[in-house]
Amino acid sequence: MAQSGTEPEAAGPGVRGVKSALRTVALLELLAERADRPARLDELAEELDVPRSSMYQLLRTLIDCGWVRTDTTGSLYGIGIRTLLTGTSYLDGDARVHAIRPYLDEASDALGETIHLARLDGPNVVYLATRESHEYLRTISRVGRRVPAHAGALGKALLAERPESELPLADEPLTAFTQSTHVDRAALLADLERVRERGYAIDREETVSGIAGFGFALRYDAPAVDAISCSVPVARLTDAHQSRVVSVMRDVQTKIESLLSPVSGAPDWR
């Protein structure tokens, strides 16, 4: 969620955030979260606690640069096409994503199920790549979308790599997506302990009803920031198929970690 207020925050040791830059980032993140719900000037000014005149000037600047778009009346605002170009550049420039994609294909071919690669971003995971199920193809790509880390196999696999004191969880209550989502911190912590014991995370309809997920942290970083998962409709999740999913995903996990420990010549992004 975009942060309200306009006071500069610390940007690093001995560095103060630049107010105009922080305001711009907060606005773009807010518009991105709204997705297909365009916002009016007053809504944005109120949400970010910015004077209406200052918000209007910022919006006009970003519209001219292509980062924000407006409708023909000039009263509605949404995220602009330049953000898509930037997001695509992020994926194109990530050596790890490039290296992992063939292994996602391998898991998809072996299992016929939906395979994901995601990265931890604060209290959320962001999808970086997806291979859709052979049985059902989604019409909307998950790539670039984010989900709270507590609500699925990918996020829980990554949260389990961290001690309780370092868990990047949002303030309680935790968001519920289904009746099975962990909304109680104690229940989530107990589940994370089970993840550590078995070595992978299980999501039983916690994010989407009717879907189970199996998440595996990729430990070429410490703690891990990337994870892969396999999603399976519970209607066809037999014990035998679950064992097969875990076996294939563990094998792919091992191959990826062996390849990327460390990435030769690649920057150590933080």
C-alpha positions in Angstrom: 0.0 0.0 0.0 1.3 3.5 -0.8 2.5 5.4 2.2 0.6 8.6 3.2 2.3 11.7 4.4 5.0 13.8 2.7 7.9 13.9 5.1 11.1 12.5 3.6 12.2 9.2 5.0 15.6 7.8 5.4 16.9 6.4 2.1 20.0 4.8 3.6 22.8 5.5 6.2 23.2 9.2 6.5 20.8 9.9 3.5 17.5 11.6 3.6 14.8 10.7 1.1 13.9 13.4 -1.5 10.3 14.5 -0.9 9.4 14.9 -4.6 10.8 11.5 -5.4 9.1 9.8 -2.6 5.8 11.5 -3.5 6.2 10.3 -7.2 6.9 6.7 -6.2 4.0 6.7 -3.8 1.6 8.0 -6.5 2.8 5.4 -9.1 2.4 2.6 -6.5 -1.1 3.7 -5.6 -2.2 3.9 -9.2 -0.7 0.4 -9.9 -2.5 -1.0 -6.9 -5.8 0.4 -8.2 -5.3 -1.4 -11.5 -8.6 -1.1 -13.5 -10.0 1.4 -11.0 -9.0 4.9 -12.2 -8.7 7.6 -9.6 -9.8 11.2 -9.4 -7.5 14.0 -8.4 -9.2 14.5 -5.0 -8.9 10.8 -4.2 -5.2 10.8 -4.9 -4.5 14.0 -3.0 -6.4 12.7 0.0 -4.9 9.2 0.0 -1.3 10.5 -0.2 -2.0 13.6 2.0 -0.7 15.9 -0.7 -2.1 19.4 -1.5 -4.5 19.2 -4.4 -2.5 21.8 -6.5 0.7 19.9 -5.9 -0.9 16.6 -6.9 -2.3 18.1 -10.1 1.1 19.4 -11.1 2.7 16.0 -10.4 0.1 14.2 -12.4 0.5 16.6 -15.4 4.2 16.0 -15.4 3.9 12.2 -15.3 1.2 12.3 -18.0 3.6 14.2 -20.3 6.3 11.6 -19.6 4.0 8.6 -20.1 4.0 7.3 -16.6 0.4 8.3 -15.9 -2.5 8.4 -18.3 -5.8 10.3 -18.2 -9.2 10.0 -19.9 -10.6 12.4 -22.5 -12.2 14.5 -19.8 -8.9 14.8 -17.9 -10.6 13.9 -14.6 -9.6 10.2 -14.3 -6.0 8.9 -13.8 -4.4 5.5 -14.2 -1.0 4.0 -14.6 0.8 4.8 -17.8 2.5 2.6 -20.5 6.0 3.6 -19.4 5.6 1.5 -16.3 5.1 -1.6 -18.5 8.3 -0.8 -20.4 10.2 -0.5 -17.1 8.8 -3.7 -15.7 9.7 -5.6 -18.9 13.2 -4.2 -18.7 13.5 -5.6 -15.1 12.7 -9.1 -16.3 14.9 -8.8 -19.4 17.9 -7.6 -17.3 17.6 -10.3 -14.6 20.2 -13.1 -15.3 18.5 -15.4 -12.7 15.1 -15.2 -14.4 16.7 -16.1 -17.7 18.6 -19.0 -16.2 15.6 -20.4 -14.4 13.0 -20.3 -17.3 14.2 -23.6 -18.9 13.7 -25.4 -15.6 10.2 -24.0 -15.3 9.6 -25.6 -18.8 11.1 -28.8 -17.5 8.7 -28.9 -14.5 5.8 -28.0 -16.6 6.5 -30.7 -19.2 6.9 -33.3 -16.5 3.8 -32.4 -14.4 1.4 -30.7 -16.8 0.6 -28.3 -14.0 1.1 -24.5 -13.5 4.6 -23.6 -12.4 5.7 -20.2 -11.0 8.8 -18.3 -10.2 8.4 -15.4 -7.7 10.5 -13.0 -5.6 9.9 -11.7 -2.1 9.2 -7.9 -2.0 8.6 -6.7 1.5 5.5 -8.5 2.8 4.5 -9.7 -0.7 5.8 -12.0 -3.4 5.9 -10.8 -7.0 5.5 -13.3 -9.9 8.4 -13.2 -12.3 7.6 -16.1 -14.6 4.7 -18.6 -15.1 4.2 -21.7 -17.1 0.5 -22.4 -17.4 -1.2 -25.8 -16.8 -1.7 -28.0 -19.9 -5.2 -28.5 -18.7 -6.3 -24.9 -18.4 -4.7 -21.7 -19.7 -5.4 -18.4 -17.9 -6.3 -15.4 -20.1 -4.6 -13.0 -17.7 -0.8 -13.4 -16.9 0.3 -13.5 -13.3 3.7 -12.0 -14.2 4.2 -8.7 -12.4 1.3 -9.3 -10.0 1.9 -9.6 -6.2 0.3 -11.6 -3.4 0.8 -11.2 0.3 3.6 -13.7 1.3 1.5 -15.2 4.2 -1.2 -16.4 1.8 0.4 -19.0 -0.4 3.1 -21.6 -1.0 5.6 -19.3 -2.6 5.5 -16.7 0.1 5.5 -19.3 3.0 8.5 -21.0 1.5 10.4 -17.7 1.7 9.1 -16.6 5.0 10.2 -20.0 6.5 13.8 -19.1 5.5 13.7 -16.2 8.1 13.6 -16.1 11.9 10.4 -14.8 13.4 12.0 -11.5 14.3 12.8 -10.8 10.7 9.5 -11.8 9.0 8.4 -9.0 6.7 4.8 -9.3 7.6 2.2 -6.5 7.3 0.4 -5.4 10.4 -2.3 -7.7 11.7 -4.9 -8.7 10.9 -3.5 -10.5 7.9 -5.6 -10.4 4.8 -7.9 -13.4 4.1 -8.4 -14.6 0.5 -10.3 -17.7 1.4 -11.6 -19.4 4.5 -8.3 -21.3 4.6 -5.9 -18.3 4.6 -3.8 -17.8 7.8 -5.0 -14.6 9.4 -3.7 -15.4 12.8 0.0 -14.8 13.3 0.4 -17.7 15.7 -1.2 -20.1 13.2 1.1 -18.8 10.5 4.2 -19.2 12.6 3.2 -22.8 13.4 2.7 -23.5 9.7 6.2 -22.0 8.9 7.7 -24.3 11.4 6.2 -27.3 9.5 7.6 -25.8 6.3 11.1 -25.8 7.8 10.7 -29.4 8.9 9.5 -30.8 5.6 11.6 -28.5 3.4 8.8 -27.0 1.3 5.5 -25.1 1.8 2.0 -26.4 1.1 -0.9 -24.1 0.4 -4.3 -25.8 0.6 -6.7 -23.4 -1.0 -5.3 -20.5 1.0 -5.0 -18.1 -2.0 -7.6 -19.5 -4.4 -10.4 -21.9 -3.6 -10.0 -25.2 -5.3 -6.2 -24.8 -5.8 -3.3 -26.3 -3.8 0.2 -25.1 -4.1 3.7 -26.5 -3.3 6.5 -23.9 -2.8 10.2 -24.4 -2.8 12.7 -21.7 -1.8 15.8 -21.3 -4.0 18.7 -21.0 -1.7 21.3 -19.3 -3.9 20.8 -16.3 -1.6 20.8 -16.4 2.2 18.1 -15.9 3.2 16.4 -16.9 -0.1 14.5 -14.2 -2.0 13.2 -16.4 -4.9 11.0 -19.4 -4.9 9.3 -21.8 -7.4 5.9 -23.5 -7.0 3.5 -25.9 -8.6 -0.3 -25.2 -8.4 -2.7 -28.1 -8.8 -6.5 -28.2 -8.7 -7.5 -30.1 -5.5 -10.0 -32.1 -7.6 -7.2 -34.0 -9.2 -4.6 -33.9 -6.4 -4.3 -37.6 -5.4 -1.6 -38.8 -3.0 0.3 -40.3 -5.9 0.2 -37.0 -7.9 1.3 -35.0 -4.8 4.3 -37.3 -4.3 5.1 -36.8 -8.0 4.8 -33.0 -7.8 7.1 -32.9 -4.7 9.7 -35.2 -6.3 9.8 -33.2 -9.6 9.9 -29.8 -7.9 12.7 -30.9 -5.5 14.7 -32.1 -8.5 14.2 -28.8 -10.3 15.0 -26.9 -7.1 18.3 -28.7 -6.8 19.3 -28.1 -10.4 18.6 -24.4 -10.2 20.5 -24.0 -6.9 23.5 -25.8 -8.4 23.5 -23.6 -11.4 23.1 -20.3 -9.6 25.4 -20.7 -6.6 26.6 -18.1 -7.3 25.7 -16.4 -10.6 29.1 -15.8 -12.2 29.6 -12.2 -13.1 26.0 -11.1 -12.1 25.5 -8.2 -9.8 24.5 -9.1 -6.2 21.2 -7.1 -6.2 19.8 -6.1 -2.9 
